[in-house]
Amino acid sequence: MDAYTVFPDAELAHAGPVSEAFLQMNIRRFHHACRWVHELPYGYNSDRDDLMILFKEKMGTCTTKHAVIGTLAGEQGLDIRKNIGIYAMTEEIVSGTRRLLAEFGLPYIPMVHCFLVHGRYRVDLTEGNRNGKNRPIEEFLHVEEVPAAVSGKEEYLRYRRALSETILRRPELAGVDVKRILQAREEGLKLLKENLRRESG
């Protein structure tokens, strides 16, 4: 992934609720807003569909961090888009995954991560955060553009569609049904939260 400094460093105009939230904190340039979001602790928000939850709880995940900066970019007329990517979660990326792979009989667990795209650049504002992962995500099984503030329900539906139309057609997943993937995903989410708790503790 690339650093947020690949983005244009526009001066923020009064252009919408997210712009106003940053301006009220005396954050007046796009790079400064990106830095503020990047430096917030990684943490699971109480309501991921509340666009302003990041400002209220002073923490966020890839979902809420990129929703805020993606929305800010839209308000400012910058060509920066939010993408979701489905990656292959393994022991190398998330410690403890090996046990889940053995339990479900899978080579990996398809999991969702999101990031921002500007031209040929990809930016992850959670990179370097303590986020339950051992390293940044660089490779994806599936990528698609989504609205900056895509709802949890819509993101899940897109994940399900990508599983059916793309990922479960891969040869290494022959004979695996959606139900097994979804059960493994739930356990994968629990594992990520457990790892984050251990890192933060």
LUMKEPA-300691 format. One record per residue (C-alpha): x, y, z; residue number from 0. Coordinates in steps of 0.001 Angstrom, whole numbers, plus 524288, in hexadecimal, padded with zeros to 5 digits. Example, Ala and Ser with C-alpha at 12.3 -4.5 7.8 and 13.67 -1.06 7.14 Angstrom:
// LUMKEPA-300691
<u->8300C, v->7EE6C, w->81E78, n->0> $
<u->83566, v->7FBDC, w->81BE4, n->1> $
This chain:
// LUMKEPA-300691
<u->80000, v->80000, w->80000, n->0> $
<u->803E7, v->80E28, w->7FE22, n->1> $
<u->804E1, v->81971, w->807C4, n->2> $
<u->7F9A7, v->82330, w->80876, n->3> $
<u->80311, v->82D9A, w->8035D, n->4> $
<u->8000B, v->828A0, w->7F594, n->5> $
<u->7F2D6, v->82F6F, w->7F712, n->6> $
<u->7F15D, v->83DA8, w->7F2D7, n->7> $
<u->7F31D, v->84673, w->7FEC5, n->8> $
<u->7E763, v->84F3C, w->7FCD1, n->9> $
<u->7E378, v->859FD, w->80612, n->10> $
<u->7D68C, v->8560A, w->80C18, n->11> $
<u->7CA8B, v->85DBB, w->8084F, n->12> $
<u->7BDA0, v->85E42, w->80FCB, n->13> $
<u->7B764, v->85384, w->807BB, n->14> $
<u->7B032, v->849E1, w->81077, n->15> $
<u->7AF41, v->843E7, w->81E09, n->16> $
<u->7BC5D, v->83CF0, w->81DD6, n->17> $
<u->7C343, v->8490C, w->818B3, n->18> $
<u->7BCE8, v->850FB, w->82380, n->19> $
<u->7C137, v->84743, w->82DEB, n->20> $
<u->7CF63, v->848A2, w->829B5, n->21> $
<u->7CEB9, v->85758, w->82851, n->22> $
<u->7C923, v->85862, w->8360D, n->23> $
<u->7D567, v->85155, w->83ACF, n->24> $
<u->7DDA3, v->85B50, w->83355, n->25> $
<u->7E1A2, v->850EE, w->82979, n->26> $
<u->7E1FB, v->8587E, w->81CCD, n->27> $
<u->7E923, v->84FEB, w->812FE, n->28> $
<u->7E5FA, v->84285, w->80D74, n->29> $
<u->7F30C, v->83C79, w->81150, n->30> $
<u->7F152, v->8413D, w->81F4A, n->31> $
<u->7E3F1, v->83AB0, w->81F9F, n->32> $
<u->7E9E6, v->82E03, w->81A84, n->33> $
<u->7F4B4, v->82EA4, w->824B4, n->34> $
<u->7EAD7, v->830EB, w->82FAA, n->35> $
<u->7E2E3, v->82516, w->82B64, n->36> $
<u->7EEDF, v->81C87, w->82962, n->37> $
<u->7F3F6, v->81FBA, w->836FD, n->38> $
<u->7E721, v->81C69, w->83DCA, n->39> $
<u->7E7C1, v->80F48, w->844CF, n->40> $
<u->7E222, v->8039C, w->83DB3, n->41> $
<u->7D5B0, v->7FF3F, w->8448F, n->42> $
<u->7C83A, v->7F9B4, w->841C5, n->43> $
<u->7BDF3, v->80465, w->84250, n->44> $
<u->7B0DD, v->8033F, w->84910, n->45> $
<u->7A9B6, v->8069B, w->83C4F, n->46> $
<u->7B167, v->80496, w->82FCD, n->47> $
<u->7A672, v->80AA0, w->827AF, n->48> $
<u->7A731, v->817AF, w->82ED0, n->49> $
<u->7AFFF, v->81FDE, w->8261B, n->50> $
<u->7B3B4, v->828D6, w->8316A, n->51> $
<u->7B6D2, v->81DED, w->83B1F, n->52> $
<u->7C565, v->81FB1, w->838B8, n->53> $
<u->7C4C9, v->82D7F, w->83E2E, n->54> $
<u->7BCA0, v->8293B, w->849D8, n->55> $
<u->7C487, v->81D50, w->84DD2, n->56> $
<u->7D214, v->821B5, w->84944, n->57> $
<u->7D51E, v->81464, w->8436E, n->58> $
<u->7D119, v->80C64, w->837B2, n->59> $
<u->7D318, v->800E0, w->82EB2, n->60> $
<u->7D64F, v->80098, w->8203C, n->61> $
<u->7C79C, v->801EF, w->81E0D, n->62> $
<u->7C559, v->80E55, w->825E4, n->63> $
<u->7D28D, v->814B5, w->8234E, n->64> $
<u->7D12C, v->8136A, w->8149D, n->65> $
<u->7C2C4, v->81742, w->81504, n->66> $
<u->7C690, v->82451, w->81B00, n->67> $
<u->7D1E2, v->82770, w->811E5, n->68> $
<u->7CAAC, v->82222, w->8060E, n->69> $
<u->7BF10, v->82ADB, w->80953, n->70> $
<u->7C7F8, v->83675, w->80BC8, n->71> $
<u->7CE2A, v->83458, w->7FE6E, n->72> $
<u->7C0AD, v->83423, w->7F83E, n->73> $
<u->7BCB6, v->840A6, w->7FF27, n->74> $
<u->7C937, v->84728, w->7FA6C, n->75> $
<u->7C7ED, v->8423B, w->7EC68, n->76> $
<u->7D43B, v->839D2, w->7ED06, n->77> $
<u->7D551, v->82DA3, w->7E4A1, n->78> $
<u->7D729, v->82410, w->7EFDC, n->79> $
<u->7CEA7, v->817EC, w->7F093, n->80> $
<u->7CC42, v->80DCE, w->7FB11, n->81> $
<u->7CE51, v->7FFA6, w->7F71D, n->82> $
<u->7CBC4, v->7F2FC, w->7FE2C, n->83> $
<u->7D4DF, v->7E7B4, w->7FBF9, n->84> $
<u->7D343, v->7D98E, w->80007, n->85> $
<u->7E01E, v->7D3C4, w->8046A, n->86> $
<u->7E49C, v->7C623, w->80816, n->87> $
<u->7E627, v->7C622, w->816DE, n->88> $
<u->7F0DC, v->7BCA4, w->81B1C, n->89> $
<u->7F995, v->7BA86, w->826EF, n->90> $
<u->803CE, v->7C35A, w->820BF, n->91> $
<u->7FA5A, v->7CEC7, w->820EE, n->92> $
<u->7F291, v->7CBF9, w->82D5B, n->93> $
<u->7F856, v->7C3B8, w->8383B, n->94> $
<u->7EF1D, v->7B8E2, w->83C53, n->95> $
<u->7E944, v->7B6CA, w->82ED2, n->96> $
<u->7EFD2, v->7A981, w->82D38, n->97> $
<u->7E6A3, v->7A3A1, w->8375B, n->98> $
<u->7DAAD, v->7A8D2, w->83021, n->99> $
<u->7DF75, v->7A3D2, w->82307, n->100> $
<u->7E10B, v->79646, w->828C0, n->101> $
<u->7D39D, v->796ED, w->82F27, n->102> $
<u->7CC9F, v->79AFF, w->8229B, n->103> $
<u->7D537, v->793DB, w->818D8, n->104> $
<u->7D8DC, v->7A01C, w->81150, n->105> $
<u->7E57A, v->7A502, w->80B0D, n->106> $
<u->7E225, v->7B2CE, w->80FAB, n->107> $
<u->7D688, v->7BADC, w->8145A, n->108> $
<u->7D18F, v->7C530, w->80AC0, n->109> $
<u->7D095, v->7D1C5, w->812AE, n->110> $
<u->7CD15, v->7DFC7, w->80F4D, n->111> $
<u->7D686, v->7EB21, w->81077, n->112> $
<u->7D4DB, v->7F8BA, w->80AD0, n->113> $
<u->7DDAA, v->80387, w->80601, n->114> $
<u->7DDA0, v->80FC8, w->7FDAF, n->115> $
<u->7E167, v->810DC, w->7EF5D, n->116> $
<u->7E6CB, v->81CC5, w->7E846, n->117> $
<u->7EACC, v->819E2, w->7DA4B, n->118> $
<u->7F468, v->80E95, w->7DB00, n->119> $
<u->7F6C6, v->81079, w->7E98F, n->120> $
<u->7F0DD, v->808D0, w->7F4D5, n->121> $
<u->7F0E4, v->80E8E, w->80284, n->122> $
<u->7EDA0, v->80779, w->80F35, n->123> $
<u->7EBD1, v->810E7, w->81A93, n->124> $
<u->7EC86, v->805A3, w->8244F, n->125> $
<u->7FA07, v->80159, w->81FC3, n->126> $
<u->80337, v->801E7, w->82B62, n->127> $
<u->7F7F2, v->801E5, w->83524, n->128> $
<u->7F6F8, v->7F6F9, w->83F1B, n->129> $
<u->7EBD3, v->7F042, w->8381C, n->130> $
<u->7ECDB, v->7E1C0, w->83B20, n->131> $
<u->7F498, v->7DEF1, w->82EAD, n->132> $
<u->80309, v->7DBA5, w->82D85, n->133> $
<u->80538, v->7E342, w->820FA, n->134> $
<u->7FE50, v->7EBF7, w->8171F, n->135> $
<u->7F537, v->7E5F1, w->80D06, n->136> $
<u->7FAED, v->7E752, w->7FF70, n->137> $
<u->7F470, v->7DC8C, w->7F767, n->138> $
<u->7E5F6, v->7DA52, w->7F552, n->139> $
<u->7DD6B, v->7CFA5, w->7EF9E, n->140> $
<u->7D313, v->7D9A5, w->7EBA5, n->141> $
<u->7D255, v->7E88E, w->7EB96, n->142> $
<u->7C710, v->7F1BE, w->7E8A9, n->143> $
<u->7C3C5, v->8000B, w->7EA76, n->144> $
<u->7B948, v->80355, w->7F481, n->145> $
<u->7B2FE, v->80FCA, w->7F9AF, n->146> $
<u->7BB86, v->8162D, w->80403, n->147> $
<u->7B164, v->81409, w->80EAD, n->148> $
<u->7AC96, v->806C7, w->809DE, n->149> $
<u->7A3E1, v->80081, w->8143C, n->150> $
<u->7A78A, v->7F425, w->81B58, n->151> $
<u->79C0B, v->7ED36, w->8150C, n->152> $
<u->79FDC, v->7F15B, w->8074B, n->153> $
<u->7AE1B, v->7EDB1, w->8096E, n->154> $
<u->7A9F5, v->7E039, w->80E30, n->155> $
<u->7A12E, v->7DE53, w->8024E, n->156> $
<u->7AC77, v->7E1F2, w->7F968, n->157> $
<u->7B524, v->7D84D, w->800AB, n->158> $
<u->7AB0F, v->7CD83, w->7FEF2, n->159> $
<u->7A9CC, v->7D091, w->7F079, n->160> $
<u->7B88A, v->7D06E, w->7EE88, n->161> $
<u->7B94F, v->7C349, w->7F56F, n->162> $
<u->7AF1E, v->7BD50, w->7EC74, n->163> $
<u->7B361, v->7C3A5, w->7DFB7, n->164> $
<u->7C22B, v->7C3AC, w->7E118, n->165> $
<u->7C8D4, v->7BE1B, w->7ED09, n->166> $
<u->7C20A, v->7B0F6, w->7EE95, n->167> $
<u->7C52E, v->7AE21, w->7E050, n->168> $
<u->7D3AF, v->7ADE0, w->7E362, n->169> $
<u->7D981, v->7A02D, w->7E250, n->170> $
<u->7DED5, v->79FFA, w->7F031, n->171> $
<u->7D0EF, v->7A1D4, w->7F55C, n->172> $
<u->7CAAB, v->7971A, w->7ED2A, n->173> $
<u->7C010, v->79040, w->7F4FF, n->174> $
<u->7BF2F, v->79AFF, w->7FF4C, n->175> $
<u->7B1B9, v->7A0D9, w->80151, n->176> $
<u->7AE04, v->7AEAB, w->8054E, n->177> $
<u->7A93B, v->7AA72, w->812B6, n->178> $
<u->7B69E, v->7A54A, w->81698, n->179> $
<u->7BD3B, v->7B1D6, w->81212, n->180> $
<u->7B38A, v->7BA39, w->8199D, n->181> $
<u->7B585, v->7B257, w->82611, n->182> $
<u->7C445, v->7B380, w->82494, n->183> $
<u->7C2EA, v->7C21C, w->82225, n->184> $
<u->7BB97, v->7C3D2, w->82EF9, n->185> $
<u->7C668, v->7BCCC, w->8364B, n->186> $
<u->7D086, v->7C4C1, w->82EDC, n->187> $
<u->7CA31, v->7D166, w->83369, n->188> $
<u->7CA7B, v->7CC97, w->84177, n->189> $
<u->7D8D5, v->7C91F, w->84002, n->190> $
<u->7DC36, v->7D69E, w->83ACF, n->191> $
<u->7D561, v->7DCED, w->84674, n->192> $
<u->7DC60, v->7D3D9, w->84FFA, n->193> $
<u->7E988, v->7D719, w->849D6, n->194> $
<u->7E67A, v->7E5A1, w->84A9B, n->195> $
<u->7E319, v->7E45C, w->85904, n->196> $
<u->7EFF4, v->7DD6C, w->85B93, n->197> $
<u->7F79F, v->7E7D5, w->85411, n->198> $
<u->7F0B6, v->7F2D9, w->85B3C, n->199> $
<u->7F1EE, v->7EC5B, w->86886, n->200> $
